[in-house]
Amino acid sequence: MTTSIKFRGVSYHVGHGTWRAKIKTQGRHIHLGCFTRQHDAAWAWDCAARLLGRPTRKLNFPDREPTPGTGIGTIRRILIAKGVLE
């Protein structure tokens, strides 16, 4: 399996063999979750970036809109729990 990183906000966790998504906001790194596919971690970062008002041009998938069932609700709950979103 290749572990070269292709997306913003994604890193590979060698010990667990998973892709980790995290985003920096308000001077803090917020862990968004671990995923088996790099693509899913990149999507989690995009959902967080959209919720935090980041420019669309900086997203991994700028043409894909989040809809219910694509993980945006989970990411919203994480950001609220971490105190960076109301």
N, C-alpha and C positions, 0 to 999 in steps of 0.2 A: 504494500500500500504506500502511496506517495503521501508525504506530509508537508509538501511545499504549500505555503499559505498564499491564497489567491484573493482573499477578501479583507476588507477593512473591519477591525474589531474582533478578529478571530486569531486564536493561537492553538497550537497542538499540545496536548498534555500527554507526554510520552509515557508516564507511569500508568495512566489509565487507558491510553489508546483512544482518547476522545478529543473532540474539538471544543474549545472553550470560547464563549462569547462574553465580552465585557466592553463597557463603554465608560469613557471619562466625562464627568460632568461635575460642576461645582467643586473642582479640585479633587474629586474622589473617583476611584475606579469601582464601578458597579458590576458585579458578576451577574450575568444574565442566564447562565446555565451551561451544561456540558451536553454535547450532541455526538451522535455516531457519524453524522455526515457534516462536512465542512459547509456545505450549502445551507443546511439548517441553522448552523451557528451564525452564518452571515445574515440570514433572514431575521434572526432574533435581534441582531445588532441594528438592522434596518428598522425594525418595529420600534425599538427604543429610540433611535435617532429621530424618527418621525414624531413620536410622542414628545420628545424634548425640543422639537422645532428646528432640527438641523436642516440645512438646505438640501433639496432633493438631488441636486447634481452630485452631492458627496456620498449618496447611498450606493450600496452594492448592486441593488436592483431598482434603479430609479423609475422604471416603467411599470413596476408591479405595485399595485395598491393593496394594502392589508384589508382583509375582510374577516368577519367573525369565523372562527374555526382555523385561522392561520397562525395562532399563537399570540396575537397582539394583546388579548385580554390577560394572558399570563404575564407578559412583559410589563403591562400597565400595573398589575398587582405587585410585581417585584419593585418597580420604581417607586410606587407609593409606600411600600414597606420600608424602603431605604431612605425615605424622606426627601426624595428629589422631584416628586410629582405629587400634586394634590388630587 
